[in-house]
Amino acid sequence: MGSVRKASAWLGLVDDSDDERYYDDDYAEGPEPGDSWVTNPKVRVADEVAQEQGTRIATVTPDGFRDARGIGELFREGVPVIVNLTGMEPNDAKRVVDFAAGLTFGLRGSIERVANRVFLLTPADYQVLSGEAGRRANGGFFNQN
């Protein structure tokens, strides 16, 4: 029985019998096609060797809404994600932003616009610091007093 079918049976959406007539071959057992998404040239992960949380940040430049899955998988792993939507059609970009907003809300993270059509998604255990407050408090970067 496939993993999607097992999950559906667990949720009570389908009968738990071994009847496979509704089984979709697109969800066959084995490695999922998405397992290789990290090698996608549209996704860059800083310090891919490090496995500790807090040591990686990803930059994703999606071509369309279909690339939103990679954003979601990275974010669920606790990796902050910079999403650059500058090369996308406006309608697809809006869909990705809506997806990212729902993703961050559901996982108690945050989404912040850092530039025109560029967004930073941060997991719940991260804090984004603004350099503006510190610069004003100290009289600027180079204080000549």
Secondary structure as GFF3:
##gff-version 3
##sequence-region A 1 145
A	DSSP	alpha_helix	3	10	.	.	.	ID=ss1
A	DSSP	three_ten_helix	25	27	.	.	.	ID=ss2
A	DSSP	three_ten_helix	33	39	.	.	.	ID=ss3
A	DSSP	beta_strand	43	45	.	.	.	ID=ss4
A	DSSP	beta_strand	58	60	.	.	.	ID=ss5
A	DSSP	three_ten_helix	65	67	.	.	.	ID=ss6
A	DSSP	alpha_helix	68	76	.	.	.	ID=ss7
A	DSSP	beta_strand	81	84	.	.	.	ID=ss8
A	DSSP	alpha_helix	90	106	.	.	.	ID=ss9
A	DSSP	beta_strand	110	115	.	.	.	ID=ss10
A	DSSP	beta_strand	118	122	.	.	.	ID=ss11
A	DSSP	alpha_helix	131	137	.	.	.	ID=ss12
###
